[in-house]
Amino acid sequence: MSFDQKISLGSAFLAFFSLIGTIYFASKASNSSKKARDSEDRANDIAVGQSETSLREAISNSRERVEDSLLRIEDLISGRKLNRLTADETRRLKTLSKSRNSIIENYLNAYEDACGKYIDNKIDKIRFRKSYISEIQNLCDASVESYSKHMHPKATSKFEAIWKVFDEWHRHEK
């Protein structure tokens, strides 16, 4: 075997082992990439879950504040007619009513935020619909006096995301 043939044979072996090494390391890189994607997907699922939990907490806390404000008004009135309240009680009722309106607006803002995240695909849409379908319907129901001042008429309501979700879920004749 000539010197040139030995060099060619050595180059061929070197190229072959380089190919084997490249395939091996490419396979390792692919596996690492898949693990990284799986970890990223898992982290994203956790973040979505935390976001949904935060939304539920914000809504629950707001609901408690609404209920508390209604109880304070009820305690003040305690079954009496409004014209039977003293001047001090009437002033307190006016203050409590303004506070209640602000608290209700914050409550609706929590739903508006949640519906915005639903529209933007930032939360699980199927789970969100299951969790909130009746609550959204109640908010948009004109007969629910507590929210009607803020929600109706629809054309002037500032809660556009709530109405958009409501229409998606309940207006099938579009």
C-alpha positions, 0 to 999 in steps of 0.5 A, a space after each residue: 500500500 502506497 503512502 497516498 493510499 494510507 493517507 486516503 484510508 486514514 482520512 476516510 476513517 477520520 471522516 467516518 468517525 467524525 460522522 459517527 461523532 456528529 450523529 451522536 452529539 446531534 442526537 444528544 442535542 435533540 434530546 436536550 432540546 426536547 427536554 427543554 421544550 417539555 420543561 418550558 411547556 410545563 412552566 407555561 402550564 404552571 404560569 397559566 394555572 397561577 394566573 387563573 388562581 390569581 383571577 379567581 382570588 381577585 374576583 372572590 376578594 371583590 365579591 366579599 367586599 361587595 357583600 360586606 358593603 351590602 351588609 353594612 347598608 342593610 345594618 344601617 337601614 335595618 328594615 326601616 324605610 329610607 324616610 325614617 332615617 335620621 339626618 346622620 343615618 341618611 348621610 352615612 347611607 349616601 357615603 356607603 352607597 357611593 362606596 358600594 358603587 366603587 366596590 361593585 365597579 372594582 368587582 366588575 373590573 376583576 371580571 373584565 380582567 379575567 375576560 380580557 385574558 380569556 379573549 387574549 388566550 392567556 388562560 385555559 378557555 375550556 376551564 374558564 368557560 366551565 368556571 365562569 359561564 353562569 357568573 358572566 351571564 348573571 353580570 349581563 342579566 339586566 334584571 340583576 339590579 346590583 350590576 345593571 347601573 354599571 353594565 347596562 345599557 350594553 352600548 355604553 358599558 365600559 366592560 367590553 371584554 365581559 360583553 364580548 365573552 357573554 356574546 360568544 357564549 350566549 348569542 348563537 344567532 349572530 
